[in-house]
């Protein structure tokens, strides 16, 4: 994980919790091969790119794969581009972590691409990353016994998991 933040404070930014090592696959890859890539790398999503120009066309998540398998579809007979969520939502790397949580809650997603000021994709932040933030924030809140605004920020992040 590309995390620079050991402690947690009120200025925790997306870039402190995002992962810069995204996995990208071609839109023509089978869902089975995408699932294998996710399993091998222990990740919950892959970014799908256009075979023509390499641009990002969507994201394929574990949930997407589970849905098709639960419906009896063969994972090796379906291409990734037919299941992707598109367009992929994004957030700037300097946004507050709580803002990422609110966006995920509002849009009912668990993955956001992270972009820099030039709108270039520089990483991904997931619900798992927010859980790590929440764990660190709760630990620091207990230690410092601070309440108030921190509690509302924690509640926003916590809502993502329920």
C-alpha positions, 0 to 999 in steps of 0.5 A, a space after each residue: 500500500 502506498 500509505 504515508 500516514 502513520 497517525 491519523 489527524 483531521 487532515 487525512 487525505 485520499 492520497 494517504 490511503 490510496 493504493 498506487 498499484 492498480 491492476 489494469 486489464 484489456 476489455 477483451 479479457 475473460 471474466 475468468 482471467 480477470 478473477 484469476 488476476 484478482 485472486 493472485 494479487 489479493 485485490 477486489 477489482 481491476 481497471 478495464 482499459 480499451 483495447 484500442 487506445 488503452 484508455 480506462 473504460 470501466 472497473 470490474 469488481 468481485 461483486 460483478 463476478 459473483 453476480 454472474 456466477 450466481 446466475 449460472 453464467 460461465 465466467 470464461 465465456 464472458 468478456 470483462 467489458 460486458 460486466 464493467 461499471 462505467 464510467 468509473 467514479 473518481 476523486 482527487 488525491 488531495 480530497 479528504 478521506 471523509 469526502 471519499 467515504 461520502 461519495 462511495 455511500 452516495 453512489 453505492 460503490 466501493 472503489 474510486 479511482 484517484 486523480 491528480 490535478 491534471 485528471 490523470 489516474 494516480 491510484 485507487 481507494 477502496 472500502 478496504 482502505 477506508 476501513 484501515 483509515 477508520 481503524 487508525 482514526 478510532 485508535 487515535 480517538 480513543 487515545 486522545 479522547 477527542 469527540 465532536 467533529 471527529 465522531 461525525 467524520 467517523 460516522 460517515 466512514 462507518 456508514 459505508 460498512 452497513 
